[in-house]
């Protein structure tokens, strides 16, 4: 009885010999494969290039020929990667002989299958090499290759065209999509398998096959002049795997694209071509225990031109002053050769009398031979229409490949055909979306003979363009020859970002020729939908301003960034109700500023944002119930005062007034009996103020604000509360023995114009002179920068002067230095305000840190020199006149100076400001905790690289701001603009400049 083919496969079997590109024959060499679709041709090419299949003749593949068991043996052995002894001359099967003219070639492959226990033959001692292989036997083989034997045995089937034993295997093969049913829905399992089924079935199995064991890099080979394909024996983790390419010991820069099945990767060389030499591809990034072979080498070769073909479809040229003959030079990889036009020698006509130029189309790789055929001698055409012959020969100077063709002379040309080349997009994304982006397309114009007509300046008006649909963002196309290749190209640009995704068909016309194309637009960063959010804090009656979050989305539903929202295009698309404006800069950039807030509580405030455009309609309304008027409720300590003081010392302290909502107050308003804001002071109107009193005992102590000594009593009303919040200072100068100062602050309220008052909050602070023995300590100093030895210091010219290296290395004048301060407590443990009485300071290692005392202030400073640690000896005078010394350890680091924070004290400045650093009072904090403010930020800017940019200009004129922050206006002064400061490491902050 006939046996089925016995297939015993282990998990180690691999299909690694499949290759993706053939340098020998391909499907194109076989006439019976020419009608296959592209996907199927790719599968055949893989099998042919791996030499698993070849044709039954030089030009015929034998697509539908049945496969016998000898052919199957060869295919199976090669697919499984079995070791084949091709020198073997004798077989263990009596019916297999090397002298068999039809099947003798298969002897070594049959023996390899038997050695691997893949087959035990057809009958006892026989293999039956001429016997056919059925479809169900093929299905069984493929299923077992994929390790799905158990799954197949668990399945059943009812296909009457399949043997009972094979039902499960056929069902599994269909589920895996390695084979398919016939058109009538049956499998036809007992029919003989044809060669096309084995090719496609084995190929599909290879895509799914995952061998057990470790990953190996099985092959690397050049598959293009700038392309190397690397294959693996199994899929790799593409999130971890990387493949590097070297030529000898030199790293080659590449970009990598892994195949969908993760079994191969294409490396594209970015800076060079594959040339003669030894190349090695190396796999890394995976766990070493999971990798067997991590590299593979191949010998690269220089690119050579293999053939040159004339592309022109006709052998007639028109009589004209300019016509293009198209040629294609192909390299050994089947690509358009990369050699430029100077690599070729051309002979056209008699003694090159018709040759104008040879150029290369960098988009298609074609060679464009420009000829002039209307030449005359003595007023007579050299090449007569109908009889004239123009011979053309082209020769590659390096590979010596040549091509020749004779062209007949025709009549004057006219445009009979147009073609559109591939649309290319300036952003490289396959579409355009933003302002200024463009789509470019070649307009190929052909004469009546099929020859390409070169670009002429007349094309700019002769070529007509129509768009199906309406898109106002698209500009009128510009027809030029932008890359000087003699081919007309058409550029279509965007005047503004588009607000919807769309594809537009377009047509071009010239004389009798016409063609159509398609351009793709995608919405990007254009607001199509808007949403107002809830206020982040209470909006109270009488507030001068409130802010609402605004969120915008593009047509694809992507949330826009703040900068996108405030762009000129989007700011113009979003319409806000009359009581609201979009904030373009500062802390609240991108939010909605709400003004005209009602002064009566429980009033309803409504704000609306609208987008009303041809492609977008969006409305968002936020309704807010206004809260009670803000009134002072409490004072909280912001900076605490010392408890005691000695002569020459100061002690700052600060209280902040908060309203009932917990917000710092900037204005104290009057509230009438209805809860509304009023300016009246009549009976029933609630008025608020902060009353400050000063009580001094003895002499030599005082309380001052930011400008001068405060009076014995002062009322802070209205916006004076801002001055109160700025704080105060206890100050002592030669105080008497019992001198003291008492500060009292009270928040008070009246409803009868101060006939009576109600105290809402109170804070009292007293500081006393002390004559106690004090315990002194030296405050710790945070890490220092190795400024002196850093090699980054340089003289800085900052406009008004020069910051010298000497200034930056001095402990007294440098911003890199830090002050060394004293602290003290009395015998009761009270903190005591003391002045700086440091007389001397030295460093244990001046190569690490240097220190000095400023004699004008008796303040001490330390600056870093080299990375390391040092100890400072600090000598000072106590309040009793005793000389003491303390030590302080300092640490110097060599981390490069960089900005960690940038802020502006002034977020709105006048157009009359001349310097941004000073007007904005820029504050930059570095990674050592040092803050450079205003002029210092300007002086040290060579380290932080702050640059200023100007956006959202309104009015006439332009603005420029140099590295020193100097503001210059040209051609007028704008009404307003946004000024953004950006550090070298990307931190930004913005301000608004107006009247």
Buried (B, 14 or more C-beta within 10 A) or exposed (E): EEEBBEBEBEEEBBBBBBBBBBBEBBBEBBEBBEEBEEEBBBBBBBBBBBEBBBBEEEEBBBBEBBBBBBBBBBBBBBBBBBEBEEEBEEBEBEBBBBEBEEBBBBBBBBBBBBBBEBBBBBBEEBBBBEBBBBBBBBBBBBBBBBBBBEBBEEBEBEBEBBBEEBBBBBBBBBEBEBBEEEEEEEBBBEBBBBBBBBBBBBBBBBBBBBBEEBBBBBBBBBBBBBBBBBBBBBBBEBEEBEBBBBBEEEEBEBEBEBBEBBBBBBBEBEEEBBEEEEBBBBBEBBEEEEBEEBBBEBEBEBBBBBBBEBBBEBBBBBBBEBBBBBBBBBBBBBBBBBBEBEBBEBBBBEEEBBBBBBBBBEBBBBBBBBBBBBBEEEEEBBBEBEEBEBEBEBBBEEBEBBBEBEBBBBBEBEBBBBBBBEBBBBBEEEBBBBBEBBBBBBBBBBBBBBBBBBBBEEBBEBBEBEBEEEBEBBEEBBBBBBBEBBBBBBBBBBEBBBBBBBEBEBBBBBBEBBBEBEBBBBBBBBBBBBBBBEBEEBBBBBBEEBBBBBBBBBBEEBEBEEBBBBBBBBBEBBBBBEBBEBBBBBEBBBBBBBEEBBBBBEBEBEBBBBBEBEBBEBEBEBEBEBBBBBBBBBBEEEEEBBBBBBBBBBBBBBBBBBBBBEEEBBBBBBBBEEBBBBEEEEEEBBBBBBBBBBBBBBEBBBBBBEEEEBEEEBEBBEEBBBBBBEBBBBBBEEBEEEBBBBBBBBBBBBBEEEEEBEEBBEBEBBBBBBEBEBEBEBEEBEBBBBBBBBEEBEEBEBBEEEBBBEBBBBBBBBBBBBBBBBBBBBEEEBBBBBBBBBBBBBBBBEEBBBBBBBEEEBBBBBBBBBBBEBBBBBBBBBBEEEEBEBEBEBBBBEEEBBBEEBBBEBBEBEBEBEBBBBBBBBBBBBBBEBEBBBBBBBBBBBBBEBBBBBBBBEEEEBBEBEBBBBBEEEEEBBBBBBBBBBBEEEBEBBBBBEE
